[in-house]
Amino acid sequence: MSVKAFELVPAVEREQVMGEKVRINIECIECCGKHLYLGTNDCFIHHFLLEEHTTAKGKLAYNVQKLLHKYLGLKKPVAELKAASALERLIVLCDSRITVVDMVTLEPVPTGGTKLKGVTAFCVNENPVTGDVFCVEMAVVLARRRAVQICTVHEDRVQMLKEVTTPEQPCALSLDGYNICLALSTQYMILNYSTGASQDLFPYDCEERKPIVKRIGREEFLLAAPGGLGMFANAEGISQRAPVSWSESVIAVAVCFPYVVALDEGFVTVHSMLDQQLKQTLSFRDGHLLQDFEGKVVLASSKAVYILVPLPLERQIQDLLASHRVEEALTLTEAAQRNIPKEKYQILHKRILQQAGFIQFGQLQFLEAKEHFRKGQLDVRELISLYPLLLPASSSFTRCHPPLHEFADLNHLTQGDQEKVQRFKRFLISYLHEVRSSDSANGFHEDVDTALLKLYAETGHESLLDLLASDNACVLADSAPWLEKHHKYFALGLLYHYNGQDSAALQIGVQIFTKRFTSKEKTGQLNPDGVITYLQNHSQALLLYLEHLVLEKRLQKEKYHTHLAVLYADRVLGLISRPSATDDQLSAARQKLQRLLKESNLYRVQLLLGKIQDSELLLLERATLHGKSEEHDKALHILVHQLKDSAAAEEYCSWASASHDQFYRQNLFHQLLSVYLDPDVPGGAQTVAAVDLLNRNADVFDAVRVLKLLPEEWSLPLLRPFLCGALRASVHARCTSQVAVGLARAQNLQLQHDRLKYRGGPILVSEKKGCQLCHNTFSEPDCACLPGGTPVHIHCVAKKTLNLPVERQQENAHRSSHT
C-alpha cells in the first residue's frame, strides 16, 4: 500500500557537470555534509556546495555552487570516492589504484607506506575497531587475488594490517567492525577477519547480474538475492527480517531508516524495513547511481544529480492515519523512536495512539480502540464530547487542536442507524466504568460521573442507583433534568438527597404519582381521588399533587380547585401568623393564591371568602372573590376606599370585564367612576383618581353619560385628554359608519350590475311593436319583460299580478266542482 515517503529534488544540473562537453558521464558520487563530490569518466573530480532552502510553496530545494574541479591525469574514469572527514582527505579509486587527495584543494597528498594497485573494489569501515579517530579503516579487493586486504589510511600514509584469504575472487564487499560481507563469484558469505570464522549465505551468479552488498546497520547487511529479493543478514549469517521483494534488475540500493530504496532501469522503489511492503514508486529513467550519506539519499543519472528528500515521519504517519492504515502508522511511529528526542517522541506516540483509537472506534473495533485510548492516556472528555449533551454545561472542556478525529458527533458517525447508536453507548458505558475506577479520571470526575449517569438513565442501566447511592461527582444542575426527562424519579430523589436537598427529594416523591405513564403500552394511571386520600397526611406533597392536577393537567373539577385554593389560603394565613416568615415568602405565597383566584372559575367562592374575611392583609384577595360573585360594588369599595389603590381598581375592571362584551366593560368602568365621585364616603369624592381614570380610558366611557355625572364646577382643560379622546372616538365612529354605508352601497350596486349581466342582452322597444298582454303598441320606452325577453307594458304586468290570486281561486273552484 502506497505512502509518500520521499520527494525527488534536483540538485546538480547537467550543464554544471559537463559544460559544453557531450560525452562526460558521472561515474561515482560522495557526499560529506554540504559538500558533494562527483567523479567522471574523463578523470575529473568535481566539488559542489549544496545549500538547502525552502520555496514559497514550502518545498525543500537546493542552491548549488560549484567550488572546484580537478583533473587527476590518469585518463581513466574515477571509479570510487570515499570521504575521510576527520583527515580532510578524499580516497579515490582510479585506474585500479587508490590515491588520496585533499578535500578542499583536490590536490594529491603524498602518502607513504603501502601502495595499493590493481584494486577492483574497496569499502570504508563505518564501525571501526581501532581507537584512533584520525585514521580510516578500509577493506580492499585486488585483481586476480583470492584475498581481502585490511588497511588503515592516515594523514600521511596507508598501512596494511592484515590479508584475509577467500574461497573465490571477491566481486563486491562491505565492512562492519571485524565482519566482512563478500559477494564471491558464485555466492555470498560473511567472514570475521579477527577470528577467521566464516559463514556461507546463499548462492549468487555474479556474471549473470551485478551483486549488491550494502551495510544497513551495526552487524547487519542487505544483499541482492536471486528471484528479485533483497535479503537481510547479520554477522552470524542469520536473517532477522523478512526479505524485500524488488525488481530483478536492481542496480543499486540505499537505506534511509525505516526504508530501503532500490534503483532499477526505470524506477526508484521504496520498501519498508518494518513490514517489507512496497510503499512508493518513482519513475526515473537512466538511473545510474544510488547512495545514502548520513540520512541523505543521492540519486544520479549519467548527467545530473538529484536528492531523494525524506518527508517528515510525522507527516507520513498522518498520511497513513488519514487512509485508516492504523497498524502501519503505529509500526512507523514505533520505528521513529530512534530518530526523535525522547520527550517529543512520547508526546507524538500518545497522540498517534489516540488517533488510532478513534479510527478503530469509528469502525466499531471497540476492544482495539479501548486499548489504544488506554495506552495513549486519552482525555476521556474527548470521547464523551462525541455524544451530544453528555458533558455538563459547566464543563470547561474544548476539543484538542488539531483534532484527533474527523467526526462531528455520534449522529454524524452513525447516520441515524439506531443499532449502531446503542453499540456506541454500550461501549462508552463500559469505558467510563473502567476510567472511573482508575486514575484516568483525575481532575474531571464531574464530567465522567455526569456522563455516566446520563447514559445509565437513558438506557435503563441497572447501575444507575448504585452510582447515586455511592460517592459521586454528578453535577446536579445537569443530572436532575436528565433523570426527570427519563422518568427516573427514585434516582432523582437519591441525587437530591446526596446533595443535601431533601425538600426537592420530596417533590420527586410526588412525581411518582404525577408522571405515571398513561399510554396503552405502559398502563398504571392512578385515580386522583385515591392519591389525594393517600397524601392527606403529607401537606406539602398534597399541595404539589393538586398543583399538578389543576395547573398542569387542567382538570375541571370544583373539588380539586377548591382544595388547592384552601391550601394556598392556609399557607398564606400561616405565614401571616408566623413571626419568622420573610416578606419574600409571603409575597410568593400570595402570588400563587391570587393567580388561582383570578384564573379559576370552579372553586367555592363563599367558602374562601369566609376563610380570609378576618384578615386585613388579604384585601386584594377578598376583592377578587367579590368580583367572582359579580359583587363589583363591594370589590371596588375595597380597592378604592380600603386599599386606596386606584391602579389596582382600574386593573380589576379590565380583568373582570375581559371575557364580556364592550357594554359590560363600559358599565364596570362607569361603576368605578361613580365610586370615585361618591361624596358620601369618608374623605369625599376622589377627584384626581376620577380625572386620571377618564383621561386614560377615554375610549371606554360613554361621553354623554360621563358629562351628566361630572360636577358643574370642573373645568374643561382638566378633562381635555378625555374630551379629545371621546371626540376622536365619536368622529372615528361616524367615519367608520360612513365607510360602512359606502361599502354597502357599492356592494348593492355591484349586485345590481351582476343581476343585469345575467338577465341577457338589450330589449328592443319601438312604436311598431305591440304588448303581448294587451296587444297595443308602446308609446314610451318604459317596459317590463316576461321570461324569454318579451317586452310588455308595466301597467299590464301590474294588473296581471293583482288578478293572479282571483284567477287561482276561480281555477281551484272549477277543479273542485268538476271533481
Number of C-alpha atoms within 10 A of each C-alpha: 9 12 15 16 22 20 14 18 17 17 23 22 14 18 12 15 24 17 10 10 9 10 10 18 21 27 22 24 24 19 23 15 11 11 18 21 23 23 28 25 19 19 21 21 24 22 24 21 18 19 13 13 12 10 10 7 6 8 10 15 18 18 12 19 14 16 13 14 17 14 15 20 9 12 13 15 22 25 21 21 25 20 21 22 14 12 17 13 23 23 21 23 24 23 17 19 16 21 20 26 19 16 20 13 13 19 15 16 15 11 17 12 12 13 14 19 15 16 18 21 22 25 20 23 21 16 15 17 11 11 7 10 11 14 20 23 26 20 23 24 24 21 15 12 14 15 18 23 18 23 21 19 23 22 18 13 16 22 18 18 11 13 15 15 15 16 10 16 20 27 22 23 26 26 29 24 18 18 24 24 32 27 29 22 18 15 18 27 21 24 23 19 19 11 9 11 11 18 15 14 20 15 15 19 16 18 10 7 15 16 26 23 21 22 23 19 14 12 19 21 24 25 23 28 23 15 11 15 17 24 21 23 23 20 22 17 20 12 16 11 14 14 21 22 16 22 17 15 16 23 19 22 25 25 26 20 18 17 22 21 26 23 27 23 15 14 17 22 22 29 23 20 21 16 16 19 17 20 16 17 18 15 13 18 13 13 22 22 21 26 22 18 14 10 12 18 22 23 26 24 18 18 22 20 24 18 21 21 17 18 13 10 18 15 12 19 23 16 16 21 20 16 12 16 16 21 12 16 24 18 13 21 20 13 16 19 15 11 10 13 10 11 9 10 17 14 11 18 19 18 18 23 25 26 26 27 28 25 24 19 21 18 12 15 13 19 13 16 22 21 14 23 24 19 14 21 14 19 18 19 19 18 17 20 19 18 19 11 13 22 24 21 12 11 12 9 15 9 13 10 6 6 10 18 17 13 14 12 14 19 15 11 18 15 10 11 10 11 9 15 16 13 13 19 17 15 16 21 20 12 18 20 14 13 17 16 9 10 9 17 19 12 9 16 17 20 25 25 25 22 27 25 26 25 20 20 23 15 14 12 14 10 13 18 18 10 19 21 14 9 9 17 16 25 22 17 11 19 22 19 12 21 21 17 12 13 18 20 21 17 23 25 23 19 26 21 17 18 14 11 13 15 13 14 22 17 17 23 16 20 20 14 16 21 14 14 15 11 9 7 7 9 10 11 13 13 9 15 10 10 16 17 11 11 16 13 10 12 11 15 19 21 20 16 23 23 18 18 19 18 14 11 11 11 13 13 12 15 12 20 25 21 16 24 26 19 18 20 22 16 16 23 19 13 19 18 10 10 8 8 12 11 11 9 12 16 13 11 18 21 14 14 21 19 12 19 22 16 9 16 14 14 21 17 20 13 11 18 16 10 15 19 14 10 11 11 13 17 18 21 23 26 23 25 23 20 22 20 12 12 13 21 17 15 24 28 18 20 23 21 16 12 16 12 16 20 12 15 23 19 11 24 22 14 16 18 18 12 10 10 9 12 12 14 20 17 16 23 23 20 16 24 23 17 20 24 21 15 12 9 13 8 9 11 16 18 15 11 17 18 19 15 21 24 19 12 15 20 17 19 21 15 19 9 10 13 11 9 13 14 9 8 6 11 9 10 9 13 16 14 18 23 18 13 20 22 15 14 16 14 12 12 12 12 12 12 12 12 12 12 12 12 12 12 12 12 12 12 12 12 12 12 11 11 11 12 10 9 11 10 9 8 11 10 19 11 11 9 15 17 18 14 12 10 11 14 16 18 13 10 11 11 17 17 13 10 7 8 14 14 21 24 24 14 11 15 15 11 11 13 11 10 10 10 11 11 12 11 11 11 11 12 12 11 10 9 7 7 6
